[in-house]
Amino acid sequence: MRVSSAANRHWWDGNADDYQVEHGEFLGDSTFIWGPEGLDEASVGLLGEVKDRDVLEIGCGAAQCGRWLVSQGARVAAFDISHRQLRHSQRIDLDSGLTVPVVQADAEQLPFSTASFDLGCSAYGAMPFVADPAAVLSEVRRVLRPGGRFVFSTSHPIRWAFPDDPGPRGLTSDRSYFDRTPYTERDGSQVTYIEHHHTLGDWIALIVASGLRLEGLVEPEWPEGHTGVWGGWSPLRGRHLPGTAIFICAAPS
């Protein structure tokens, strides 16, 4: 667990500037985008009513999603493992006039009191990168109030069976869907980046074991007119393969 946290903290601190330059326009300053397909919370309302709700954004990056929630009348707290990403959050706060309180933290041990939030959300934040998602889900259940909702998006598990290539090569499976070996990058012997793979069955089992209830699963289709390419995501692959999975969960009432 410590290896994953240290590697990804270092990677995101080193790459936050480039990430915001490359993807900032697509993400917006105060827009809630669930993934590379561009699915917008303002249109789909997966979180339900957010006005006057206490909301926690997990793995917030520059807190674009949290800022949209603030604009809708929510009371938001957000955190990220990367200090540099949080500096971008502060920059956008100043530029936009919308402020999101942020803190640097690890998702496997949340620095918030029990039953503090009505809603939790995470748009590709933390969940693909943690070594122990069970710990995160357990912590989320702890900080949610009874009946609270947690919605998170992550890479669709089927993508792991295909090369991370936006072109034709990315349409042919070259590994087992059931191979749960994490994707890692190294600088010599030092691990510099880790992303973890879990099947759909794994995610459902983890959610159930945490005590949360799975209420829905959304697999966004690539929309017409969206011509952007983001890493391995592209219109070509999006017409054939789901790139994102969004899990809608609820705490017991």
C-alpha positions as CSV (number, residue, x, y, z in Angstrom):
1,M,0.0,0.0,0.0
2,R,2.8,2.4,0.9
3,V,4.5,1.7,-2.4
4,S,1.4,2.7,-4.4
5,S,0.8,5.8,-2.3
6,A,4.4,7.0,-2.6
7,A,4.7,6.3,-6.3
8,N,1.5,8.0,-7.3
9,R,2.1,11.0,-5.0
10,H,5.5,11.5,-6.7
11,W,4.1,10.9,-10.2
12,W,1.2,13.3,-9.8
13,D,3.3,16.0,-8.2
14,G,5.7,15.7,-11.2
15,N,3.0,15.6,-13.9
16,A,0.2,17.8,-12.5
17,D,1.3,20.8,-14.5
18,D,1.3,18.9,-17.8
19,Y,-2.0,17.2,-17.0
20,Q,-3.8,20.5,-16.3
21,V,-2.4,22.0,-19.5
22,E,-3.4,19.0,-21.6
23,H,-6.8,18.3,-20.1
24,G,-7.8,21.5,-18.3
25,E,-9.9,22.8,-21.2
26,F,-11.8,19.6,-21.5
27,L,-12.4,19.3,-17.7
28,G,-13.3,23.0,-17.3
29,D,-12.8,25.0,-14.1
30,S,-16.1,24.2,-12.5
31,T,-17.6,21.3,-14.5
32,F,-18.3,17.8,-13.2
33,I,-17.0,15.4,-15.9
34,W,-17.2,11.7,-15.0
35,G,-14.6,10.5,-17.6
36,P,-13.0,10.8,-21.0
37,E,-16.4,10.3,-22.7
38,G,-17.4,13.7,-21.4
39,L,-20.4,12.5,-19.4
40,D,-21.5,15.6,-17.4
41,E,-23.1,15.4,-13.9
42,A,-25.1,18.5,-14.8
43,S,-26.9,16.4,-17.4
44,V,-27.2,13.0,-15.8
45,G,-27.6,13.8,-12.1
46,L,-26.1,10.5,-10.7
47,L,-25.5,12.1,-7.3
48,G,-29.1,13.3,-7.0
49,E,-29.9,16.5,-5.2
50,V,-26.7,18.3,-4.1
51,K,-28.0,21.7,-2.9
52,D,-27.5,22.1,0.9
53,R,-25.7,18.7,1.0
54,D,-22.3,18.0,2.6
55,V,-20.2,16.5,-0.1
56,L,-16.8,14.9,-0.1
57,E,-14.7,14.7,-3.3
58,I,-12.2,11.9,-3.2
59,G,-9.0,12.3,-5.3
60,C,-10.1,15.7,-6.4
61,G,-7.1,16.8,-8.5
62,A,-7.7,20.5,-9.1
63,A,-11.2,20.1,-7.7
64,Q,-13.1,20.9,-10.9
65,C,-16.0,18.6,-9.8
66,G,-16.0,20.1,-6.3
67,R,-16.2,23.6,-7.7
68,W,-19.3,22.7,-9.8
69,L,-20.9,21.3,-6.7
70,V,-20.2,24.5,-4.8
71,S,-21.9,26.4,-7.7
72,Q,-24.9,24.2,-7.2
73,G,-25.2,25.1,-3.5
74,A,-23.4,22.1,-1.9
75,R,-21.0,22.4,1.0
76,V,-17.9,20.6,-0.3
77,A,-14.6,19.3,1.2
78,A,-12.1,17.7,-1.1
79,F,-8.7,16.0,-0.9
80,D,-6.0,14.7,-3.1
81,I,-2.7,12.8,-2.5
82,S,-0.8,15.3,-4.7
83,H,0.2,18.7,-3.3
84,R,0.9,20.0,-6.8
85,Q,-2.7,19.2,-7.9
86,L,-4.0,21.1,-4.9
87,R,-1.9,24.1,-5.9
88,H,-3.8,24.1,-9.2
89,S,-7.0,23.9,-7.2
90,Q,-6.0,27.0,-5.4
91,R,-5.1,28.7,-8.6
92,I,-8.5,28.0,-10.2
93,D,-10.2,29.1,-7.0
94,L,-8.6,32.5,-7.4
95,D,-9.4,32.7,-11.1
96,S,-13.0,31.5,-10.8
97,G,-14.1,33.0,-7.5
98,L,-15.4,29.6,-6.4
99,T,-13.6,28.1,-3.5
100,V,-13.3,24.5,-2.5
101,P,-11.6,23.7,0.8
102,V,-8.9,21.1,0.1
103,V,-6.5,19.0,2.1
104,Q,-3.7,16.6,1.2
105,A,-4.6,13.1,2.3
106,D,-4.5,9.4,1.3
107,A,-7.9,7.8,0.4
108,E,-7.1,4.7,2.5
109,Q,-7.3,6.8,5.7
110,L,-9.7,9.7,5.5
111,P,-9.1,12.6,7.8
112,F,-12.8,13.3,8.4
113,S,-15.2,12.4,11.2
114,T,-17.6,9.6,11.1
115,A,-21.0,10.4,9.5
116,S,-19.8,13.8,8.2
117,F,-21.2,13.7,4.7
118,D,-24.4,13.2,2.8
119,L,-22.6,12.4,-0.5
120,G,-19.2,11.2,-1.7
121,C,-17.9,11.3,-5.2
122,S,-14.8,10.5,-7.1
123,A,-14.3,11.0,-10.9
124,Y,-11.2,8.8,-11.7
125,G,-9.8,10.1,-8.4
126,A,-7.9,7.6,-6.2
127,M,-9.9,4.4,-6.9
128,P,-7.8,3.2,-9.9
129,F,-4.6,3.9,-8.0
130,V,-5.0,2.6,-4.5
131,A,-3.6,-0.8,-3.5
132,D,-6.4,-1.5,-1.1
133,P,-9.8,-0.3,-2.4
134,A,-11.5,-2.2,0.3
135,A,-10.0,0.2,2.8
136,V,-11.2,3.2,0.8
137,L,-14.8,1.9,0.5
138,S,-14.8,1.1,4.3
139,E,-13.6,4.6,5.0
140,V,-16.3,6.1,2.7
141,R,-19.0,4.2,4.5
142,R,-17.7,5.4,7.8
143,V,-17.8,9.1,6.8
144,L,-21.2,8.9,5.0
145,R,-24.4,9.5,7.0
146,P,-27.1,6.8,6.9
147,G,-28.6,6.7,3.5
148,G,-25.8,8.7,2.0
149,R,-24.7,8.1,-1.6
150,F,-21.2,7.4,-3.0
151,V,-20.7,7.6,-6.8
152,F,-17.3,6.9,-8.3
153,S,-15.9,6.3,-11.8
154,T,-12.8,4.3,-12.9
155,S,-11.4,2.7,-16.0
156,H,-13.8,0.1,-17.2
157,P,-12.3,-3.3,-16.3
158,I,-12.6,-4.7,-19.9
159,R,-10.0,-2.1,-21.0
160,W,-7.3,-4.0,-19.2
161,A,-7.6,-6.9,-21.7
162,F,-6.6,-4.5,-24.6
163,P,-3.5,-2.4,-25.4
164,D,-3.8,1.2,-24.2
165,D,-3.8,2.4,-27.8
166,P,-6.4,4.8,-29.3
167,G,-5.8,3.3,-32.8
168,P,-6.8,-0.1,-34.4
169,R,-4.2,-1.9,-32.3
170,G,-6.3,-1.1,-29.3
171,L,-9.2,-3.2,-30.6
172,T,-7.5,-6.6,-30.3
173,S,-7.2,-8.2,-26.9
174,D,-3.6,-9.2,-26.0
175,R,-3.9,-10.2,-22.3
176,S,-6.3,-11.9,-19.9
177,Y,-9.1,-9.9,-18.4
178,F,-8.5,-11.9,-15.3
179,D,-4.8,-11.0,-15.0
180,R,-4.9,-8.6,-12.0
181,T,-1.2,-7.7,-12.2
182,P,-1.0,-3.9,-11.6
183,Y,0.3,-1.7,-14.4
184,T,3.6,-0.2,-13.2
185,E,6.2,2.2,-14.4
186,R,9.8,2.2,-13.0
187,D,12.9,4.4,-12.9
188,G,15.5,1.7,-12.4
189,S,14.4,-0.2,-9.3
190,Q,12.1,2.5,-8.1
191,V,8.4,2.3,-8.8
192,T,7.2,5.6,-10.1
193,Y,3.6,4.9,-11.1
194,I,1.0,2.2,-10.3
195,E,-2.5,1.6,-11.5
196,H,-4.5,-1.4,-10.2
197,H,-6.9,-3.7,-12.1
198,H,-10.1,-5.2,-10.7
199,T,-12.8,-7.0,-12.6
200,L,-16.4,-6.0,-12.5
201,G,-17.0,-8.9,-10.1
202,D,-14.2,-7.7,-7.9
203,W,-15.6,-4.2,-7.6
204,I,-19.1,-5.5,-6.8
205,A,-17.7,-7.8,-4.2
206,L,-15.7,-5.0,-2.6
207,I,-18.7,-2.7,-2.5
208,V,-20.9,-5.3,-0.9
209,A,-18.2,-6.3,1.6
210,S,-17.8,-2.7,2.7
211,G,-21.4,-2.5,3.7
212,L,-22.4,-0.2,0.9
213,R,-25.3,-1.1,-1.4
214,L,-24.7,-1.1,-5.2
215,E,-27.7,0.8,-6.7
216,G,-26.5,1.1,-10.3
217,L,-23.7,0.8,-12.8
218,V,-23.3,3.2,-15.7
219,E,-21.2,2.4,-18.8
220,P,-21.1,5.7,-20.8
221,E,-21.1,5.4,-24.6
222,W,-18.8,7.5,-26.7
223,P,-21.0,10.4,-27.9
224,E,-21.4,11.6,-31.4
225,G,-19.3,14.6,-32.2
226,H,-16.7,14.0,-29.5
227,T,-13.5,13.7,-31.5
228,G,-11.0,14.1,-28.6
229,V,-8.3,11.5,-27.8
230,W,-7.2,11.0,-24.2
231,G,-4.5,8.4,-23.8
232,G,-6.0,5.1,-24.9
233,W,-9.5,6.6,-25.2
234,S,-10.7,7.6,-28.6
235,P,-13.8,7.7,-30.8
236,L,-12.6,4.5,-32.6
237,R,-12.3,2.5,-29.4
238,G,-15.3,4.2,-27.8
239,R,-17.6,2.8,-30.5
240,H,-16.5,-0.8,-29.6
241,L,-15.4,-0.8,-25.9
242,P,-16.6,0.9,-22.8
243,G,-13.8,3.0,-21.3
244,T,-15.4,4.0,-18.0
245,A,-17.5,2.3,-15.3
246,I,-19.5,4.4,-12.9
247,F,-20.6,2.7,-9.7
248,I,-23.6,4.2,-7.8
249,C,-23.6,3.1,-4.1
250,A,-25.5,3.9,-1.0
251,A,-24.9,3.6,2.7
252,P,-27.5,1.7,4.8
253,S,-30.4,3.9,6.1
